[in-house]
Amino acid sequence: MTIALNAILTVLVVIAHPDDETLFGGFLHALTHKLNASVHLVCVTNGEGGNRHAGLSESFYGNLKLSEETIGRKHLPRIRQQELFGSGRIV
């Protein structure tokens, strides 16, 4: 297989949870900035089940009790989507 030097590299990254993209943020940054690649990111969940680990972020988000299941499931999908989009803009 021959690839033209001016071909645009496109990469599809599939992650299970919001914030999983941080595991290889440096790699994604290098692809987009050093190799001028196009990266498409697919996140399978909205993070609505992450309330068990949300205690550290409660004060950051207006003291919402995100670690309480009903509150976390209501607010975490929106919060995690915003974080994921913000991360994508940085990368």
Short mmCIF file of the C-alpha atoms (twelve columns), coordinates in Angstrom:
data_MODEL
# 
_entry.id   MODEL 
# 
loop_
_atom_site.group_PDB 
_atom_site.id 
_atom_site.type_symbol 
_atom_site.label_atom_id 
_atom_site.label_alt_id 
_atom_site.label_comp_id 
_atom_site.label_asym_id 
_atom_site.label_seq_id 
_atom_site.Cartn_x 
_atom_site.Cartn_y 
_atom_site.Cartn_z 
_atom_site.pdbx_PDB_model_num 
ATOM 1  C CA . MET A 1  0.000   0.000  0.000  1 
ATOM 2  C CA . THR A 2  1.333   3.412  -0.953 1 
ATOM 3  C CA . ILE A 3  0.296   6.586  0.843  1 
ATOM 4  C CA . ALA A 4  0.843   9.930  -0.796 1 
ATOM 5  C CA . LEU A 5  2.909   12.337 1.285  1 
ATOM 6  C CA . ASN A 6  0.153   14.919 1.100  1 
ATOM 7  C CA . ALA A 7  -2.564  12.490 2.253  1 
ATOM 8  C CA . ILE A 8  -4.489  13.534 5.345  1 
ATOM 9  C CA . LEU A 9  -4.306  11.038 8.172  1 
ATOM 10 C CA . THR A 10 -7.701  10.425 9.813  1 
ATOM 11 C CA . VAL A 11 -7.961  8.562  13.107 1 
ATOM 12 C CA . LEU A 12 -11.114 7.302  14.832 1 
ATOM 13 C CA . VAL A 13 -10.787 7.048  18.617 1 
ATOM 14 C CA . VAL A 14 -13.535 5.155  20.466 1 
ATOM 15 C CA . ILE A 15 -13.667 5.557  24.244 1 
ATOM 16 C CA . ALA A 16 -16.082 4.186  26.817 1 
ATOM 17 C CA . HIS A 17 -16.289 7.113  29.228 1 
ATOM 18 C CA . PRO A 18 -15.827 10.876 29.197 1 
ATOM 19 C CA . ASP A 19 -12.267 11.628 30.370 1 
ATOM 20 C CA . ASP A 20 -10.826 8.430  28.844 1 
ATOM 21 C CA . GLU A 21 -9.344  10.597 26.078 1 
ATOM 22 C CA . THR A 22 -6.926  11.957 28.688 1 
ATOM 23 C CA . LEU A 23 -5.184  8.575  28.758 1 
ATOM 24 C CA . PHE A 24 -3.602  9.365  25.406 1 
ATOM 25 C CA . GLY A 25 -3.925  13.147 25.223 1 
ATOM 26 C CA . GLY A 26 -0.276  13.579 24.258 1 
ATOM 27 C CA . PHE A 27 -0.653  11.119 21.404 1 
ATOM 28 C CA . LEU A 28 -3.798  12.853 20.114 1 
ATOM 29 C CA . HIS A 29 -2.100  16.241 20.398 1 
ATOM 30 C CA . ALA A 30 0.888   14.981 18.407 1 
ATOM 31 C CA . LEU A 31 -1.373  13.531 15.715 1 
ATOM 32 C CA . THR A 32 -3.279  16.756 15.239 1 
ATOM 33 C CA . HIS A 33 -0.443  19.243 15.654 1 
ATOM 34 C CA . LYS A 34 2.665   17.453 14.396 1 
ATOM 35 C CA . LEU A 35 1.142   15.266 11.678 1 
ATOM 36 C CA . ASN A 36 -1.791  17.543 10.819 1 
ATOM 37 C CA . ALA A 37 -4.127  14.577 11.274 1 
ATOM 38 C CA . SER A 38 -7.865  14.680 11.682 1 
ATOM 39 C CA . VAL A 39 -9.083  12.926 14.845 1 
ATOM 40 C CA . HIS A 40 -12.684 11.858 15.352 1 
ATOM 41 C CA . LEU A 41 -13.672 10.936 18.887 1 
ATOM 42 C CA . VAL A 42 -16.622 8.694  19.762 1 
ATOM 43 C CA . CYS A 43 -17.629 8.429  23.407 1 
ATOM 44 C CA . VAL A 44 -20.007 5.551  24.150 1 
ATOM 45 C CA . THR A 45 -21.480 6.895  27.433 1 
ATOM 46 C CA . ASN A 46 -22.253 10.274 28.985 1 
ATOM 47 C CA . GLY A 47 -20.665 9.446  32.319 1 
ATOM 48 C CA . GLU A 48 -24.027 9.210  34.054 1 
ATOM 49 C CA . GLY A 49 -22.817 6.261  36.131 1 
ATOM 50 C CA . GLY A 50 -19.762 8.085  37.470 1 
ATOM 51 C CA . ASN A 51 -21.455 9.465  40.556 1 
ATOM 52 C CA . ARG A 52 -19.463 7.103  42.813 1 
ATOM 53 C CA . HIS A 53 -16.278 8.967  41.909 1 
ATOM 54 C CA . ALA A 54 -17.655 12.501 41.585 1 
ATOM 55 C CA . GLY A 55 -16.997 13.691 45.138 1 
ATOM 56 C CA . LEU A 56 -13.829 15.580 44.221 1 
ATOM 57 C CA . SER A 57 -15.646 17.707 41.656 1 
ATOM 58 C CA . GLU A 58 -18.667 18.626 43.809 1 
ATOM 59 C CA . SER A 59 -17.318 21.992 44.990 1 
ATOM 60 C CA . PHE A 60 -16.133 22.858 41.479 1 
ATOM 61 C CA . TYR A 61 -19.689 22.528 40.161 1 
ATOM 62 C CA . GLY A 62 -21.518 24.710 42.661 1 
ATOM 63 C CA . ASN A 63 -21.556 22.239 45.543 1 
ATOM 64 C CA . LEU A 64 -23.901 19.863 43.712 1 
ATOM 65 C CA . LYS A 65 -23.933 16.554 45.575 1 
ATOM 66 C CA . LEU A 66 -22.834 14.676 42.452 1 
ATOM 67 C CA . SER A 67 -21.855 11.637 44.500 1 
ATOM 68 C CA . GLU A 68 -25.531 11.103 45.376 1 
ATOM 69 C CA . GLU A 69 -26.919 8.798  42.699 1 
ATOM 70 C CA . THR A 70 -30.096 10.696 41.730 1 
ATOM 71 C CA . ILE A 71 -28.323 14.055 41.579 1 
ATOM 72 C CA . GLY A 72 -25.282 12.629 39.793 1 
ATOM 73 C CA . ARG A 73 -27.338 10.837 37.153 1 
ATOM 74 C CA . LYS A 74 -29.281 14.036 36.495 1 
ATOM 75 C CA . HIS A 75 -26.335 16.436 36.182 1 
ATOM 76 C CA . LEU A 76 -23.264 14.363 35.251 1 
ATOM 77 C CA . PRO A 77 -24.181 13.711 31.589 1 
ATOM 78 C CA . ARG A 78 -24.288 17.459 30.842 1 
ATOM 79 C CA . ILE A 79 -21.167 18.148 32.902 1 
ATOM 80 C CA . ARG A 80 -19.165 15.310 31.337 1 
ATOM 81 C CA . GLN A 81 -20.234 16.349 27.817 1 
ATOM 82 C CA . GLN A 82 -19.020 19.893 28.490 1 
ATOM 83 C CA . GLU A 83 -15.724 18.550 29.837 1 
ATOM 84 C CA . LEU A 84 -15.294 16.244 26.844 1 
ATOM 85 C CA . PHE A 85 -15.947 19.033 24.326 1 
ATOM 86 C CA . GLY A 86 -13.539 21.285 26.228 1 
ATOM 87 C CA . SER A 87 -10.890 18.585 26.125 1 
ATOM 88 C CA . GLY A 88 -11.420 18.164 22.386 1 
ATOM 89 C CA . ARG A 89 -10.898 21.876 21.801 1 
ATOM 90 C CA . ILE A 90 -7.615  21.741 23.715 1 
ATOM 91 C CA . VAL A 91 -6.293  18.716 21.826 1 
# 
